[in-house]
Amino acid sequence: MIFNYKRLSKTTFVLAISILATTFQSCKQETKEVKDIATKTEEPEYFLLRPELEKSYGYSHAVRIGDDLKISGAVSMDDKGVIVDPGNIEQQMKNCYSDLEKILKHYGYTFDDVVVENVYTTNMKDFINASGFRNTIYKKQFPTGTWLEVKGLAVGGQLIEIDMEAHKSK
């Protein structure tokens, strides 16, 4: 048996090109399918808790992308932007959690789905004294997060602001 080196090389070359073309086409199609799925499930969905107020300040209170939900800082205020329960950090904290719960429920989440919670307060000592209330909110586990004492918040009289992120696995 005699090997024809030139013929083997051409055959090998054609075979290699065919394999590469098939692989490229397969990858291209798979990439398109993944992109189509991502486009359908990853479109941001925005939520305004107090539409007029949030539009005037220029923010959305929450946005869900896929299974992730990000919620802007909740504060103790009414629909007109007036601080509710000035001087009472515990009641302001309860009002924040009440608004956060409304947003979570809008998307079908609960506090059990919260994975990050950040608290900003103008008085850490008072917040620490009132923080036991969080045990009524987080019954399964506490999320990760940060507590920060700040010089001030957006509107005078605000003592606390809470933002969070939630994730819901399928």
N, C-alpha and C positions, 0 to 999 in steps of 0.2 A: 504494500500500500504506500503510495506516494502522497505526501501532503503538499497541497498547493498553497504556499504561504500567502501569496497575493490574494487568492480567492478567500482564504480564511480571514484575512484582515478586512476585506470588504464586507464579508458576511458578519463578522464581529462588529464592525463599524455600523452597519445598517441596523443590526439588532440593538446595539447600544443607543442609537438615535431613536429607535422605536420605543424602547423602554423609557428613555428620558422624556419623549413627547407625551407618552401615556401618563407618566408620573406627573409631569407639569400640568397636564389637562386635569388630572384628578385633584391635584393640590389647588388649582385655580377654582374648580367647581366647589371643593370643600371650603375654601376661603370665602367664596361667595355665599354659601349656605350659612356659615358661621356669621358673616357680616349681616345677612338678612335676619337671622335670629337675634343678633345683638341689637339691631336697629329696632326690631319690634319690641323687645323687652327692656331696652335701656333708655327709652325716651323719658326725659325728666317729666314728672307730673308735679305741678306746683299747687300749693294750697295757701289761701289767705284766710286767716282766722277773723281778722277785722279789715276787710278789703279797703275801705276808704282810708283808714289810718295808715295801713301798711303801704298803700300806693303813695300817700303823701310823704312818708319817710323813705320810700324807695327800697323796699325789701319784700320778700315772700317769707311767710312764717315757716313753711316747710317745703321740702322737695323730696320726692321719692324717685330713686333711679334703681330699677330692678327690685331687688329685695332689701335695699338699703334706704333708710329714711333719715333725713337730717332736719332737725328742728332748730330754728333760731331761738335766741333767748326769750323766754317767757317772763313777763313782769306782771305785777299786780296793777292792772289798769282796766278801765272800762272802754267801750267802743269809741268814745270821744277822746281818749288819750289821757283821761284824768286818773291820777294815782288813787287806788283803792286801799284803804286801811293804812294811811300814812303813819309812820312811827311804830308800827306793829309788825316786826319781822316775821313772827310765827304765822300771822294771818296772811301776810303777803306771800310767804312761802306756800301756804295752802292754796292761795289763789293761783299761783304759778302752776302748781301741780294739777289744778283743776283744768286750766287751759291746755296744758300738755296732754292730759288725758283725752280731751276733746279731739286734739290733732291725731293722737295715736289711734283712737277709735275710728276716725274718718278713714284711715287706711287699713283698718282691721288688725291693728297692733294693740298690745297691752304693755304695761310696765315690765312684764317678764321678757319682752323682746328688746328692751333697752340695753345697749352694750356700752355706751359712753354717756356720762352726765357731768357737765361742768357747772359749778355754782360760783357766781360772782356776788360778793356782798360788800357793803360799806362798813360792816362791823362783824368781824369773824367771831368774836366772843359771843355775841348775841345769836349768831347763826349756830354755833356749836351747841349752845344751850337749847335751841329749838330743833336741832337736827334729828332728834329722836323720832319726830313725826315721819321721817323717811322710812322707818320700820313698818309703817302702815301702807306705804307705797310699794316697797320692794319686799315681797314676801318669799320669793324663791331664791334670789341672789341679788347682790348689789352690783351695779355696773362699775366699770372703771371710770376714772374721771379725775378732775382737779377742782379743788376749792381755793378760790383766790379772794383776798381782801383787796378792794380797789378804792381809789380816792373818790370816785363818783360813777354814777350810771347815767344813761341818756337823758332822763328826765328827773329833775329835782324831786326828792321825796322817795325815790326808789331805793329800797334797802337791799334787794336781792334780785338776781336774774339767773335763770336756769336754762341752759341749752342742752340738747341731747341728740344722740344718734341711736337708731334702732335697726335691727336686722331680723328678718323673718326667713328662716330656711324653709324650703319646700318639702 
